[in-house]
Amino acid sequence: MTHRTRSALLGLLVAATLLATAAPAGAQQPIDATEDGGAAFLAFAVMVFLIVGALFYMDRVRRRRSGDD
């Protein structure tokens, strides 16, 4: 098998996997915010703080490692 053939097959496999797994995930709605948006806002706020905290932590680790070099 050539490198180009192997890369094409890998690309097709990745595309098929993304198509198969992305469709069911898009249909989920774990929190319904139609009547009372309080729970949805709280979940969104928690998600934002977790993402910001993770980014801060990853940047801190990167700065520490680059300073030791």
N, C-alpha and C positions, 0 to 999 in steps of 0.2 A: 504494500500500500504506500503510495507516495504521500509526501507531507501535505500537499494541496488537497488530496482526497480525504485524508484523515481530518484536516481542518474543516472541510466542508461537512463531513459527517458529524463532527462535534458541534458545529454551528446549528445544524438541523436538529440535533438532539436537544441542545439548549433551547432553541426556539419552541420546539414541541413541548418541552417541560414547562416553559413559561406560559404557553397558551393553556396547557392543561391545568395548571395550578392557579393561575390568576383569575379565571372566570368564577370559580366558587367563592373566592375571597371578596370579590367585588359585590356580591349579593348580600353579604352579612351586614346587619345593623344591630350591634349589641346594645346601644342605648337609643331609645326613641325620644326625641326632643319635641314632639308635636304639641303636647299639652303643657308640660313643665320642663323648661330648658335648664333647670338648676343642675340636674345630674349630668347632663351633657356638658355644660360649662365647666363643672367641677372636673370631669374626666379629661376635658381638653386642657384645663389649667395644669393638672397633674402631669399629663403627657408633655406639655411644653417645658415644665420645670425639670422633668427627667431628662429630656433631650438636651436642654441647656447644661444641666449638671454633667451629663456624659461628655459633652463637647469640652467643657471646662476641664474635666478630669483628664481626657485624652490629650489636650493641649499641655497640661501641666506635666504629664508623663513624657511627652515629646520634648519639652524644654529641658527637663532633667537629664534625659538621655543625650541630648545634643550638647549639653554643658560638660558632660564627663569625657567626651571624645577628645 
